Amino acid sequence: MDDTPDSPTDNDYQAALARGLLPIREVARQTGVNPVTLRAWERRYGLVTPLRTTKGHRLYTLEEVARIRHILTWLDRGVAVGQVKGLLKEQVPQAPSESSPASPWEEQRQHLLEAVGNLAERQLDERFNAALALYPPLTLYRQLLGPLLAELEQRWHGQFGGQVERVFLHSWLRTKLGARLYHHNRQFSGAPVLMVNLSDLPLEPGLWLTAWLASNAGCVVDVFDWPVPPSELAVAVARIRPRALLLYSSQPFAAGQLPRLLTGHACPCVLAGPAVAIHRAELEPDVLLADGPLDALQSLTDLGLLHHR
């Protein structure tokens, strides 16, 4: 979320607050739409019209922030960003109907499926970058990455070549999203949320997607992408002093392992991933549970750790 060209000076910022205006970084924090995307919506589609200081810094009224949230409701219904402007006259977004604009996401998914099938890293990267410039990460996860991964898991089941496609995509995801985390962590401050992969499987995509979404919501995130024994997990928590601990697994735990993993920490603990469905009946009612990235994001938001729309 590097918005240095639009970061106002202290005087600009104070004057903006006094007038009820917000700089682009604050708008990004409140809405989850990064500055690059906000600028694209303005320049390419005329969706938002910020005011400008004498030095050219963008400032947004509360009405513009409300308009951005309105835009997000249409995007979350699968409408293409280029089709939103004509819909903004509606006072209340409606559910999709036969007359609603066609969703852009099926074509996008087909392009990514083709890139994965060809093990074409550059094609995959370019397609994803183009989407990321126009849509906030939460919309991309809901409309593109989540459905893409679900479709691929079905395709890979028992198919020759499926494992190499899985390794290719998961490796790309970790590299791509890890780079975003590295960048964001240097923009933010404070103790991190520590996310630990407890599966025997490396490259858990749900873990990295959760970390990416939380990072975009303004949180420092540290990821341990490998299992940590319960005794050493306590060491990591004591040394890092995270704001929260998120344990992710897609595999069942050994008998008696969960209590040792979930208790004794000086911070809130969230158990996430497909393992939640396996062990739900044996977990204490006060344990925070998250079946997937969106539930995990909501749990962290409920703990007051994220700035999430």
C-alpha positions as CSV (number, residue, x, y, z in Angstrom):
1,M,0.0,0.0,0.0
2,D,2.7,2.5,-0.9
3,D,0.9,5.8,-1.5
4,T,3.9,8.1,-1.0
5,P,3.0,10.4,-3.9
6,D,-0.4,11.0,-2.3
7,S,0.7,11.2,1.3
8,P,-0.1,14.7,2.5
9,T,2.1,16.8,4.7
10,D,1.2,17.3,8.3
11,N,-0.4,20.6,7.6
12,D,-2.4,19.1,4.7
13,Y,-3.5,16.2,6.9
14,Q,-4.6,18.5,9.8
15,A,-6.5,20.8,7.4
16,A,-8.1,17.7,5.8
17,L,-9.3,16.4,9.1
18,A,-10.7,19.8,10.1
19,R,-12.7,19.8,6.9
20,G,-13.9,16.2,7.3
21,L,-11.7,15.0,4.4
22,L,-9.5,11.9,4.3
23,P,-6.2,11.2,2.6
24,I,-5.8,8.2,0.4
25,R,-4.0,6.1,3.0
26,E,-6.9,6.5,5.5
27,V,-9.5,5.7,2.8
28,A,-7.5,2.6,1.9
29,R,-7.4,1.5,5.6
30,Q,-11.1,2.0,6.0
31,T,-12.3,0.3,2.9
32,G,-9.6,-2.3,2.1
33,V,-9.1,-0.8,-1.4
34,N,-5.4,-0.1,-1.9
35,P,-4.2,3.3,-3.3
36,V,-3.2,1.8,-6.6
37,T,-6.7,0.5,-7.2
38,L,-8.3,3.8,-6.0
39,R,-6.2,5.7,-8.6
40,A,-7.2,3.2,-11.3
41,W,-10.9,3.6,-10.5
42,E,-10.4,7.4,-10.8
43,R,-8.3,7.5,-13.9
44,R,-9.6,4.7,-16.0
45,Y,-13.3,4.5,-15.0
46,G,-14.2,7.8,-13.3
47,L,-15.7,5.9,-10.4
48,V,-14.4,8.3,-7.7
49,T,-13.6,12.0,-7.8
50,P,-11.3,13.0,-4.9
51,L,-10.4,16.6,-4.2
52,R,-6.8,17.8,-4.6
53,T,-4.6,19.9,-2.4
54,T,-2.5,22.7,-4.0
55,K,0.3,20.1,-4.1
56,G,-1.9,17.5,-5.9
57,H,-2.5,15.2,-3.0
58,R,-5.9,13.4,-3.1
59,L,-8.4,14.0,-0.4
60,Y,-11.7,12.2,-0.1
61,T,-15.0,13.3,1.3
62,L,-17.2,11.0,3.5
63,E,-19.6,10.9,0.5
64,E,-16.7,9.5,-1.7
65,V,-15.9,6.9,0.9
66,A,-19.6,5.8,1.0
67,R,-19.4,5.7,-2.8
68,I,-16.4,3.4,-2.6
69,R,-18.3,1.1,-0.3
70,H,-21.2,1.1,-2.8
71,I,-18.8,0.1,-5.5
72,L,-17.6,-2.8,-3.4
73,T,-21.1,-4.1,-3.0
74,W,-21.4,-4.4,-6.8
75,L,-18.0,-6.0,-7.2
76,D,-18.9,-8.5,-4.5
77,R,-21.9,-9.5,-6.6
78,G,-19.6,-10.3,-9.5
79,V,-20.1,-7.1,-11.6
80,A,-17.0,-6.1,-13.6
81,V,-15.4,-2.8,-12.5
82,G,-16.0,-1.3,-15.9
83,Q,-19.7,-1.8,-15.6
84,V,-20.2,-0.3,-12.1
85,K,-20.4,3.3,-13.1
86,G,-23.8,2.9,-14.8
87,L,-25.1,1.1,-11.7
88,L,-24.2,3.7,-9.1
89,K,-27.4,5.6,-9.7
90,E,-29.2,2.9,-7.7
91,Q,-29.7,4.0,-4.1
92,V,-29.6,0.4,-2.8
93,P,-27.6,-2.4,-4.5
94,Q,-29.9,-5.2,-5.6
95,A,-29.3,-8.9,-6.0
96,P,-28.2,-10.0,-9.5
97,S,-31.0,-10.7,-11.9
98,E,-31.2,-11.8,-15.5
99,S,-30.7,-8.2,-16.6
100,S,-27.6,-7.7,-14.4
101,P,-24.3,-7.2,-16.3
102,A,-22.5,-10.5,-17.0
103,S,-19.8,-11.5,-14.5
104,P,-16.2,-11.1,-15.6
105,W,-14.9,-13.7,-13.3
106,E,-15.6,-16.9,-15.3
107,E,-13.4,-15.7,-18.2
108,Q,-10.7,-14.6,-15.6
109,R,-10.8,-18.1,-14.0
110,Q,-10.5,-19.8,-17.4
111,H,-7.4,-17.7,-18.2
112,L,-5.8,-18.7,-14.9
113,L,-6.8,-22.4,-15.3
114,E,-5.1,-22.3,-18.7
115,A,-1.9,-20.8,-17.2
116,V,-1.8,-23.4,-14.4
117,G,-2.4,-26.2,-16.9
118,N,0.5,-24.9,-19.0
119,L,2.7,-24.3,-15.9
120,A,3.1,-20.8,-17.4
121,E,4.3,-18.6,-14.5
122,R,4.6,-15.4,-16.4
123,Q,1.1,-15.7,-17.9
124,L,-0.3,-16.5,-14.4
125,D,1.5,-13.6,-12.9
126,E,0.4,-11.1,-15.5
127,R,-3.3,-12.1,-15.3
128,F,-3.3,-11.9,-11.5
129,N,-1.4,-8.5,-11.5
130,A,-4.0,-7.1,-13.9
131,A,-6.9,-8.2,-11.7
132,L,-5.1,-6.9,-8.5
133,A,-4.8,-3.4,-10.0
134,L,-8.5,-3.2,-10.4
135,Y,-10.0,-5.2,-7.5
136,P,-9.4,-5.2,-3.8
137,P,-7.9,-8.5,-2.4
138,L,-11.1,-9.5,-0.6
139,T,-13.1,-9.3,-3.8
140,L,-10.3,-11.2,-5.7
141,Y,-10.4,-14.0,-3.1
142,R,-14.2,-14.3,-3.1
143,Q,-14.7,-14.1,-6.9
144,L,-11.5,-15.5,-8.3
145,L,-9.0,-17.2,-6.1
146,G,-11.4,-19.1,-3.9
147,P,-13.5,-20.6,-6.8
148,L,-10.3,-21.2,-8.8
149,L,-8.7,-23.3,-6.0
150,A,-12.0,-25.2,-5.4
151,E,-12.2,-26.0,-9.1
152,L,-8.6,-27.1,-9.3
153,E,-8.9,-29.4,-6.3
154,Q,-11.6,-31.3,-8.2
155,R,-9.6,-31.3,-11.4
156,W,-6.5,-32.6,-9.6
157,H,-8.2,-35.5,-7.8
158,G,-6.8,-38.7,-9.3
159,Q,-5.6,-36.9,-12.5
160,F,-2.1,-37.6,-13.8
161,G,-0.2,-34.3,-13.7
162,G,-2.4,-32.9,-11.0
163,Q,0.3,-33.0,-8.4
164,V,2.8,-31.0,-10.5
165,E,0.1,-28.4,-11.2
166,R,-0.7,-28.2,-7.5
167,V,3.0,-27.7,-6.6
168,F,3.4,-25.1,-9.3
169,L,0.3,-23.1,-8.2
170,H,1.0,-23.3,-4.5
171,S,4.6,-22.3,-5.0
172,W,3.6,-19.3,-7.0
173,L,1.0,-18.3,-4.4
174,R,3.5,-18.5,-1.6
175,T,6.0,-16.4,-3.5
176,K,3.5,-13.9,-4.7
177,L,1.6,-13.4,-1.5
178,G,4.8,-13.6,0.6
179,A,6.2,-10.7,-1.4
180,R,3.0,-8.7,-0.6
181,L,3.3,-9.5,3.1
182,Y,7.0,-8.4,3.1
183,H,6.1,-5.1,1.6
184,H,3.1,-4.5,3.9
185,N,5.0,-5.5,7.0
186,R,7.4,-2.6,6.4
187,Q,4.6,-0.2,6.0
188,F,2.9,-1.1,9.3
189,S,4.0,-1.2,12.9
190,G,3.2,-3.1,16.1
191,A,3.2,-6.7,17.1
192,P,2.3,-9.2,14.4
193,V,-0.3,-11.9,14.2
194,L,1.6,-15.2,14.1
195,M,0.2,-17.7,11.6
196,V,1.6,-21.3,11.8
197,N,1.1,-24.1,9.4
198,L,0.4,-27.2,11.5
199,S,-0.1,-29.6,8.6
200,D,2.6,-32.0,7.4
201,L,1.9,-30.5,4.0
202,P,4.0,-27.4,3.0
203,L,2.6,-24.6,0.9
204,E,-0.9,-24.5,2.5
205,P,-2.7,-22.0,0.2
206,G,-5.4,-21.3,2.8
207,L,-2.8,-20.1,5.3
208,W,-1.1,-17.8,2.8
209,L,-4.5,-16.4,1.6
210,T,-5.5,-15.7,5.2
211,A,-2.2,-14.0,5.8
212,W,-2.5,-11.9,2.6
213,L,-6.1,-10.8,3.5
214,A,-5.1,-9.9,7.0
215,S,-2.0,-8.0,5.8
216,N,-4.2,-6.0,3.4
217,A,-6.4,-5.1,6.3
218,G,-3.6,-3.3,8.0
219,C,-2.0,-6.0,10.2
220,V,1.6,-7.1,10.5
221,V,1.7,-10.8,9.8
222,D,4.4,-13.4,10.4
223,V,4.0,-16.8,8.7
224,F,5.7,-20.1,9.8
225,D,5.0,-22.4,6.9
226,W,6.0,-25.6,8.6
227,P,4.8,-27.5,11.7
228,V,6.1,-26.5,15.1
229,P,6.0,-28.9,18.1
230,P,3.7,-27.7,20.8
231,S,6.6,-27.1,23.3
232,E,8.5,-25.0,20.7
233,L,5.4,-23.1,19.7
234,A,5.3,-21.7,23.2
235,V,8.9,-20.5,22.7
236,A,7.9,-18.8,19.4
237,V,5.0,-17.0,21.1
238,A,7.2,-15.9,24.1
239,R,9.8,-14.4,21.8
240,I,7.7,-12.9,19.1
241,R,4.9,-11.7,21.5
242,P,2.2,-11.7,18.8
243,R,-1.1,-10.0,19.1
244,A,-2.8,-13.2,18.2
245,L,-1.9,-16.8,17.2
246,L,-3.6,-18.4,14.2
247,L,-3.0,-22.2,13.8
248,Y,-3.8,-23.6,10.4
249,S,-4.2,-27.2,9.4
250,S,-5.9,-29.2,6.7
251,Q,-5.1,-32.5,8.4
252,P,-6.5,-34.1,11.6
253,F,-4.5,-33.8,14.8
254,A,-3.1,-36.6,16.9
255,A,-5.1,-37.5,20.1
256,G,-4.4,-35.0,22.9
257,Q,-2.4,-32.7,20.6
258,L,-5.0,-29.9,20.4
259,P,-5.2,-28.9,24.1
260,R,-1.4,-28.5,24.1
261,L,-1.5,-26.3,21.0
262,L,-4.4,-24.1,22.0
263,T,-3.8,-23.4,25.7
264,G,-1.2,-21.5,27.7
265,H,-0.6,-18.6,25.3
266,A,-0.6,-15.0,26.5
267,C,-2.6,-13.9,23.4
268,P,-5.8,-15.0,21.6
269,C,-5.6,-18.2,19.6
270,V,-7.6,-19.0,16.4
271,L,-7.8,-22.6,15.0
272,A,-8.3,-22.4,11.2
273,G,-8.5,-24.6,8.2
274,P,-10.3,-27.9,7.2
275,A,-9.1,-29.4,10.5
276,V,-11.8,-27.4,12.3
277,A,-14.6,-29.4,10.7
278,I,-12.8,-32.6,11.8
279,H,-12.3,-31.6,15.5
280,R,-15.2,-29.2,16.1
281,A,-17.1,-31.5,18.5
282,E,-14.1,-32.0,20.8
283,L,-13.1,-28.3,21.0
284,E,-14.0,-26.0,23.9
285,P,-16.8,-23.6,23.1
286,D,-14.6,-20.5,23.8
287,V,-12.0,-21.5,21.1
288,L,-12.1,-19.3,18.1
289,L,-12.7,-21.4,15.0
290,A,-12.4,-20.5,11.3
291,D,-13.2,-23.0,8.5
292,G,-11.4,-20.9,5.8
293,P,-9.7,-17.5,5.1
294,L,-12.9,-15.5,5.3
295,D,-13.9,-16.9,8.7
296,A,-10.3,-16.4,9.9
297,L,-10.4,-12.8,8.8
298,Q,-13.7,-12.3,10.6
299,S,-12.2,-13.8,13.8
300,L,-9.3,-11.4,13.7
301,T,-11.6,-8.5,13.0
302,D,-13.8,-9.5,16.0
303,L,-10.6,-9.5,18.1
304,G,-10.1,-5.9,17.1
305,L,-6.9,-6.6,15.2
306,L,-8.0,-5.6,11.6
307,H,-9.4,-2.6,9.9
308,H,-11.9,-4.4,7.8
309,R,-14.9,-3.1,5.9
